[in-house]
Every structure is written in C-alpha cells, then in structure tokens.
Amino acid sequence: MLGWVLFLGACAGVERRGVPRVYGQTLDSETSACARFPAQCPGAAGREAEALAARQRVAEAGAMLGSAAAAFYLEDKAQQARVEEAILDCVKDADYQLNERYFGGSPTREQCAEVVGRNARGEPVTRAMQLGREKHQLALECIQKKLQELRPGGFSLEQRYRLNEGSGKWVPLSRSQVEALLRAGGKGLVGTIEPDIVIHTGNAAEVLDVLDLKFPCPGTNPPKWNEYGNGHPYENLTQGQAYERAFGVKPARVAPHWDIQRPKK
C-alpha cells in the first residue's frame, strides 16, 4: 500500500500553490464571507444543499482510501513533527508580530471586541476579526516558504474542494474555477470546503492531513471549530467534522497559545 501511495504521488501532476494576496474573512472572526460559505448568504438554494448532503453520504466510502494513505504519513513521526513544528512556528510568530505592532503586547478582551467597521452585508467587524485575517495572511506566507523546503509540491494552502457527483470523491478546484463560479453567482460553491493547509501526496486530491489556523482574541480563549449554519449541507456539523468525513483524516487546529490539537480517536 505504501509503495502504491508513493507511486501515485510521483506520477501525479504537482500543483505549486502560492499564497493569495487577498484573504477572505476567516471563521475565527465569527462571521462567514459569502465566498467562503455561500450557503450562509441570502438566496442560497435549499434544494442544492439537500442534494449535496445526500451525495456526501456516498462520499464517505471513498474517504476510507484517503484514511489509509494518511495513516502512512502520520506514522512517519519525524516528518510529521517537522511539518507541524514549521506551521506552529509561523503561527506563533504571526501572532507575536501583530500583537506587538498594534498593542505592544497581547490585546485585552475589550480591545478584541472593539468594532472597527462593517462588512459588505452591513454586519459589524470587530478588532478580533480584522486581526484574525491579518494573522492568517502573515502566517500562511511564512508557511508557504517553510513547507516549500520540507514538502515541495506536497501541500496546498486554502485549497477549495467540491464533491464530484459521479465518483463520490472530493476534487480540488483551481483558483480560476472558483473565480468563475463566484462570477456566476456562487451557487456552484455551495457545499465546498476550504481548509487552510492540506498535506498531500503531490496530487491535491490525495489528502494526507488537514490543518486549520485559529487566532482567538484574546489568546487565552480556546480555539474552536465553528458550526456550519442553517441550510448548509453540513448543518450542525463543525469544520473539523466536515473535513474528517470528506478526507478520512483527523484534522488539526493550530493556535498560538494552544499548539496543535486533534480530535480524540
């Protein structure tokens, strides 16, 4: 099995993804941008959500293969440790740099709750939301550089996946595909998922591990997976549960003061 996985990784086309210049609002901001979670925007089609939820049950069988491949990666403790250490270092550095820049230290609960603007839908944007976006961007720029040395071609950042109706497998969407679906109104993105970091074999469809960055504000707040909203195919599920069902892996949360956390087996 291990040889088969490595063979696929060697033969598959390698997609080297850079870090986007502009980031959408993160889940740490406690609000969801339409581009990231279209089903939570006004006008999302309930019928599409129901259909995608039914097809997801079929996809769970396909996730078993991804789970076997992930086991080989996670059993290589030395490599996994190097990757996780690099990611955590970037997350902690981004947190420290921006806290020092804006507050001269860790922000208070009151500073985190301060409203600094409004989003496109008129909803309040707090300092915590704004800070979370900036820390995500800075951390991902650092992670891009470090993982390019540790796993060249074997990772993707903010890669969006969509369930293939015919095969029941999750397939990566290119940035141009995502942009085209957004221009068409975003309905084609209903039910898609977009982890912050995906470790893969060299083929983004062959997922070995999934990690999401969390920047709670203040930093003493525990990081959490947010739940998908009403009408979403994963209604009442968390991000982590959705990733696990899609890819058959135990996804991790990465937070500055909480290190790397995975669901218990």
Secondary structure, DSSP 8 states (H G I E B T S, - for coil): -HHHHHHHHHHS--------SS----GGGTS--TTT-GGGSTT--HHHHHHHHHHHHHHHHHHHHHHHHHHHHHH-HHHHHHHHHHHHHHHHHHHHHHHHHHHSS---HHHHH-EEEE-TTS-EEEHHHHHHHHHHHHHHHHHHHHHHHHSTTSEEES--EEE-TTT--EEE--HHHHHHHHHTTSGGGTT-B--SEEEESSSTTSEEEEEEE---SSTTS-----BB-TTSTTBT-BHHHHHHHHHSS--EEEETTTEEE----
